[in-house]
């Protein structure tokens, strides 16, 4: 069995107020990613979003899963991929795309066969996946970090100096609703996405990476006046509902991949929560 998947149902903010640590982690933390020789998928009922990973020692094919009720995975979906491991390639209906470390690939709806391979079995590629429902087909496109639209945000004085690499987003890649990118914190900065915000028009998933061994990130979620936290480690992801803030602070600097989908493709569409009003 090379494909592992699970389903996560949506939870209301009123229900989440009552969750203890174990239930909060069980509902929102994705901690089984990057298993060698496996395709690992989590299907969320927030905007029918899928987050997952593929680590191929031998070639692995992305196959449909039962919740999709489809002949093939991308029959009604689009897909974003970012390689967080060593070099590898993705074959899309016979066309091969080479992905180095931190390269991204967008695959449009309708691609029937998607096969993942690593250049080296000893040092495999580690493909992080995000997928959302699609309404039409847009061309497959590779995006390197150099191709990304870059935003310099924050400052060292507020411990949130960071570079936002917008990779699968309007102006770089045309998509139906999926957006993905990678944010890197500068040395000495630990806060991502601060001031915190919510965007009720879309949900989001964070994937934390480049977290040093023996270090961690404390991810904050919940309504601005009723926050909760989840301690996270390298190569773990967390689901952020549309009603929730999503920010984190690490015990060192790190990188995270953000992916989102929903009603609005405007990256700046957000309702900011004032730092002094967070509870």
N, C-alpha and C positions, 0 to 999 in steps of 0.2 A: 504494500500500500504506500504509494509515494505522495498522495494528496491527503492532507489533514485539514478539516474545516470545522468551524463552530459558528453558531448563530448567537448574536446578542440583541436582545429586545430593547426598545426605547423605555426610558424611565422618566417620570415627571419630576420636576424640582421638589415638589412637596414630598414625594416618596424618598428621594435621595437624602433629604434632611434627616431621615431616621436611620440611615445605613451606618453600620459599624465599619471598622477598617477592612475586615475580610470581605464584606459584601460590596463595599465601594471598589475594592481592587478586583473582585470577581466580575463586576458589571463593566468596568471601564479600562482596566489595565490589560494589555496584550503582551504576555511575557513568555510566549513559546516560539518566537520568531527565530530565524536563522539556523534551522536544523539541517545538517548536512544530508544531502540526498533526498530532501523532502520539499514539497510545495505545501506551505502552511497559509491558510486563509481564515480571516474572521469576517463574517458577514454581519454588518450592523443594520438594524432597522431605522437608524437615523439616515435619511436620504438614500437608503439601500447601498450604502458605501461598503466597499471591501478593502481591507488592509491585509497585507500578507508578505511572504518572502519565498524566494527560491534560491537554494544553494546547491547547484549541480556539480557533483563529482563526475557523474556521467550525464548525458543529455536528459533533460526533464521537459515534458510537454505540459503546458497549461491546459487543463481539461475543465469542462463544465462541472459544476457541483449541483446537488439536488435543489437547493433553494432557488436557483436560476431557472429551472425548468426549460432549459435551452439545449439545442443540439451541440453548440460549442460555446466557449466562455464569452467571446466577444460578439455573440449574435445580436445582443441589444445593449452592449456596453462599450465604453472606451477605457483605456488603460494607461497609467503612468508608471514608469520604472526608473529607479535610480540605483546604480551599482555602488554599494558601500564596501565592497571587497576588492579582490584582485581582478585582473582583466578577464573578460568573458565576452560572449556574444549572444544576441537574440535573433533567431531566425523567424521572420514573419512572412508566412506564405511563400517561402522559397528565397526571400531576400534577407541577407545577413547584415546585422548592424553590430559593429564592435563597440563595446562599452568599457572604457577604462574606469579607474576609481573616481567616483562622483560624477560620472556622465549620466545623462538622463535620456529616456526614449519615450515618446508618446506614440501610442498605437490606436488608430481610429476604429470605430465600430465596423464589424463585418469581417475582420481578419479571422480566418478559420483555424490556422495552425500557428501557434507561438511556441518555439522550442528554445530552451535556455541551455547554454554550455559554458564551461570554464576553460580557460587556456591551460590551466594546470590543475590536475586532480589534487595535488598536495597543497596548493594555495588557491582554493576555488573563488570564483566570483560570488558575491552576496547581493542578490537582487531584492530590493525593497519595492513592493507593489502597492499601488492605490488604484481603485477602479470605481466608476460610477455609471449609472444608466445613461444612455445616449439616445438622441433622436435622429441623428444623421451621421454620415461618414465624413471624417476629415483625414487628410493625409498623415501617414506615419512620418515622424520627424525625430532625429537625434538632436540633443542639446547638450553641449559641454558647459562646464563652468564659465569658460571664456565667452560663450554665447549668451549667458544669462543677463538679464537686466538687473543691475546692481544698485542697491540703496544703502547708503551709510546712515545709520540711525543711532541715537543715544549718545552717551559720553562716558568716559572713564569715571568722571566725578559722581555719576549716578549708577555706576557699576553695570551699565547696559549698553556699552559701545559694541556694535555688531554690524555685520554686513549681511544684508538680505539678498540672496541670489534668487530672483524670480525666473524659473526655468520653464515650467509648463504653464503658461499664462498668456493672456491676450497681448499681442505685440511681439511675442516670441513664437508661440504656437497657437493655432486656432483649435479650440476644443468646444464641446457642447456645454459642459459644466465643470469638468475636473480642472483643478488648479494645484500645482505643486511647486515647491521651492525648497531651498536649503539656507538656513541662517547660521552663521558662524560668529561666536562671541570672541572678542579680543581678549588677550591675556589681561587678567585683572578684573574683567567683567564677568558677572554670573547671572544677571537677570535677563530673561528673554521676554519680549512682548510686554514691556512695561512702559507706560501705563497699560493695565489690563483692559480688555474690552469684551463685548459680546457681539455677535452678529446673528440675529434671529432668522436671517434669510438663508443661512447655510451652516452646516456642521463642519467639524474639523478633526483631524487626527494628527497628533505629534509623534514623531519617532526620534528618540534620543540616540546620539552616536558620538564618537570621539570622547566618551566619558572615561577618564582614566580608571584603571583598576583601583579598587579600594575607595573610589569617590562615588558620588550619587547626585541626583537632581531631585529636588522637591517640587513636584508639579502641583499647581493650585487649580482648582476647579470649583464649580458651584455658582450660585447667584452671587452678585457682588456683595450683598448684605448677609450672605450665608455661605461662606467659603469652606471648602474642604481641601485636603491635600493627600497626595499619593507619592511615596518615595519610589524612585525609579533608578534603573541602572542601564548600562550600555546595551543598545540594540533592543530596547523595549519601547512599545508604543502605547498611547493612551487615547481613548475616544473622548472627544469634547462635544457634548450636545449643543444645539443652537442657543439654548438659554444659559449656557455656562461661560464663565471666563476661562481663559486658558493661558497660563503663564507659569514660569518656573524659575527656580534659583538653584544653582549648583554649588557644590563644595569646591569646584574649579570651573574654568571655562570649558566649553563643549560646543558641539554642533547639533542642530536638530533639523529634521525634514518636516515641513508642514504640508498637509494636503487637505483640500476642502472641496465641497460640492453643495449645490442647493439652488436657491432661487436667483441669485445675483452674481454676475461675474466681475463686478466692480471691486477690486482689491481693497479700496479705501472705505468701502461700506461697512462701518462698524460703529457701535455705540460705546464710547469710552467710559470706563468707570474711574472716577477720580481716586487717586491713591489714598487720599485722606478719608474717603468714604467707604473703603473696603472693610468688611467685618468678618 
